[in-house]
Amino acid sequence: FRSDENVYIEGYRWIGKQRKHKKGGGLGFFVRNDISNIVETIDNNTEQTTEMLWIKVRTKQPTSIGFVYGIQENAKTEEVENQFQELTTSINQYKMDSNIIVMGDLNAKLNINKPDLKQNVSRNGEYLEQMLENTGMEALNRMTSHSGKWTRVNRNNPTEASVIDY
């Protein structure tokens, strides 16, 4: 998206965050108007470098939902470490008073060993594994996915496929 003003679907409210350090793109949620009054943006940390947007759905059992765009596998190790530390901090902070859902393009490959889906862990995946362990979270599409197995297929080489979206 280019700006919040250009994002519109009838019956929904847009909650978005533009990229800080790159041109174009960003993160966002469409929230149905009928529940819009119980949804709020909660990530207010302007010091973070990780591209993430958090909202909270205020119900009897509140749920915080984070949407993340992860750093590429070829990024510097210190940038990847920082990203997963910031994400770990956010998850641990928000899980004190709500259920947690994190989703996005994390650009990290976890080890998957199923009859119809095999993938080795990548460097970013190792950091993701550590984050999952440190927060008590699970990657559901690695464990329970029954369809849509690959989330990325190289258009120039269709045999190169991976799961990097969680």
C-alpha positions in Angstrom: 0.0 0.0 0.0 1.1 3.6 -0.5 -0.9 5.4 2.1 -3.7 4.8 4.6 -6.0 7.1 2.6 -5.8 4.8 -0.5 -6.8 1.6 1.4 -10.5 1.0 1.4 -12.9 -1.9 1.4 -16.5 -1.2 2.2 -17.5 -2.5 5.7 -13.9 -2.5 7.0 -11.5 -0.2 8.8 -7.9 -0.2 7.8 -5.1 -0.3 10.4 -1.8 0.2 8.8 1.8 1.0 9.3 4.1 2.2 6.5 7.7 1.1 6.2 10.2 3.2 8.1 13.4 2.5 6.2 12.3 1.4 2.8 10.1 3.0 0.1 6.7 1.4 -0.6 5.0 -1.5 1.2 4.1 -1.7 4.8 1.9 -3.8 7.1 -1.8 -3.7 7.7 -5.1 -5.3 8.9 -8.6 -4.9 7.7 -11.0 -4.9 10.7 -14.7 -5.4 10.2 -16.6 -2.3 11.1 -18.9 -4.3 13.5 -16.0 -5.2 15.7 -13.9 -2.1 15.1 -14.7 -0.6 18.5 -13.0 -3.5 20.3 -9.8 -3.4 18.2 -6.9 -1.1 19.0 -3.3 -0.6 17.7 -0.9 -1.5 20.5 2.6 -1.3 19.2 3.9 2.1 20.2 7.6 1.4 20.3 9.1 3.8 17.8 12.6 2.6 18.6 12.1 -0.8 17.1 13.6 -1.5 13.7 11.6 -4.7 13.1 8.7 -4.2 10.7 5.8 -5.3 12.9 2.3 -4.1 13.6 0.3 -5.2 16.7 -3.4 -4.9 17.4 -5.4 -6.1 20.3 -8.9 -7.4 20.2 -10.5 -6.6 23.5 -12.9 -9.4 24.4 -13.4 -11.4 27.5 -10.1 -13.1 26.7 -8.2 -10.4 24.8 -6.0 -11.4 21.8 -3.0 -9.6 20.6 -2.2 -10.1 16.9 1.2 -9.3 15.5 1.9 -9.0 11.8 5.6 -9.2 10.9 7.7 -8.7 7.8 11.0 -10.5 8.5 14.5 -9.6 7.4 15.9 -11.5 4.4 18.2 -14.5 4.9 21.2 -12.5 3.5 20.9 -9.7 6.1 23.7 -9.2 8.6 23.5 -11.6 11.6 23.3 -8.8 14.1 20.2 -7.4 12.3 18.5 -10.8 12.4 19.4 -11.2 16.1 17.9 -7.8 16.8 14.7 -8.6 14.9 14.0 -11.8 16.8 15.0 -10.1 20.1 12.5 -7.3 19.4 9.8 -9.8 18.4 10.5 -12.0 21.5 10.2 -8.9 23.7 6.9 -7.8 22.2 5.4 -11.3 22.5 6.5 -11.7 26.1 5.1 -8.2 26.9 1.7 -8.7 25.2 1.2 -12.3 26.5 1.0 -11.0 30.0 -2.5 -9.9 29.5 -3.7 -11.5 26.2 -3.6 -14.5 23.9 -1.0 -14.1 21.2 -1.1 -14.7 17.4 1.9 -13.8 15.3 1.8 -14.1 11.5 3.7 -12.8 8.5 6.4 -13.3 6.1 9.3 -14.1 8.5 11.8 -15.1 5.8 12.9 -18.0 7.9 12.8 -21.7 7.1 12.0 -24.1 9.9 12.8 -27.8 9.8 9.9 -29.7 8.4 9.9 -33.4 7.9 6.6 -34.7 6.6 6.0 -37.3 3.9 4.9 -34.6 1.4 6.8 -31.6 2.8 10.5 -31.5 3.6 12.6 -28.4 4.4 15.8 -27.9 6.3 16.2 -25.1 8.9 17.9 -21.9 7.6 20.0 -19.4 9.6 16.9 -17.2 10.2 14.9 -20.3 11.0 17.3 -21.1 13.8 16.6 -17.7 15.3 12.9 -18.3 14.8 13.2 -21.7 16.6 14.9 -19.9 19.5 12.2 -17.3 19.6 9.5 -19.9 19.6 11.2 -21.7 22.5 11.7 -18.5 24.5 8.1 -17.4 24.1 6.4 -20.8 24.4 4.9 -20.4 20.9 4.4 -23.0 18.2 4.5 -22.6 14.4 1.1 -24.0 13.5 1.5 -24.3 9.8 4.6 -26.5 10.4 2.6 -28.8 12.6 -1.0 -28.9 11.4 -1.1 -27.6 7.8 -3.2 -29.8 5.6 -3.2 -27.6 2.4 -1.2 -24.8 0.9 2.0 -26.4 1.8 4.5 -24.1 0.1 4.3 -20.4 0.8 7.0 -19.4 -1.6 7.8 -20.8 -5.0 10.6 -19.3 -7.1 9.0 -18.3 -10.4 12.2 -18.8 -12.3 12.8 -22.3 -10.8 9.5 -23.9 -9.7 11.3 -26.8 -8.0 12.7 -24.3 -5.5 9.9 -24.0 -2.9 9.8 -23.2 0.8 7.7 -22.3 3.8 8.7 -18.8 5.0 5.2 -17.5 5.9 3.8 -18.4 9.3 
